[in-house]
Amino acid sequence: MTMRIARRPWLRDGLVTATVFGAALWASSFQASGQTGSSAARPASPPTAAARTPAASGALAKRGAYLVKTSACMDCHTPVKMGPNGPEPDEARLLSGHPADMALPPPPAPSGPWIASIAASMTAWSGPWGISYTANLTPDPETGLGTWTEQQFMDAIRSGRHQGRGRPILPPMPWPMYRNFNDADLKAIYAYLRTIPPIKNKVPDPVIATPPTQ
């Protein structure tokens, strides 16, 4: 089951902008496959995870929770279910990404001005870049971010590549906007993601389309 973006007008200000901008960057990312991270100067980093006191770690995670909840992370990484008042986030699958047991038919082909289609769960997207499934952000060591280091998480957001060095991170993930977080913010988000319940959910691999020829 899919829905067109126009039927979810509350998405337009954020996710649609990220999708269009991300689609433009998607092709160019193949030309810079050897580049990871940003060379721009950044503020001094806060203490590493190993050096933080319990109180400092708790405050950092609290800050990260605020950032995650106000930066639309839950809109895509937490599956949607039907509630008494309509679609609502499935808190039992908080930030666990596209459900592994949700089989989807092939997406409809783009037509006219339509650039993307979205699964009803809000966890699968298709467009000229291919098909993207939102990642499992929980600390599950096998299917989530459990084995990711803080640096790998930061590098991924800065570079738009898996763990900062792998495949491109596809739209609608708005990493071109999120890379403007400072180091302290990214460390806080990472700290919060380590505190949520781990959920074993193996998200399908993305389907990356061949970039258009110039």
Secondary structure by P-SEA (a helix, b strand, c coil): ccccccccccccccaaaaaaaaaaaaaaaaaacccccccccccccccccccccaaaaaaaaaaaaaaaaaaccccccbbbbbccccccccccccccccccccccccccccccccccccccccccccccccbbbbcccccccccccccccaaaaaaaaaccccccccccccccccccccccccaaaaaaaaaaaaaccccccccccccccccccc
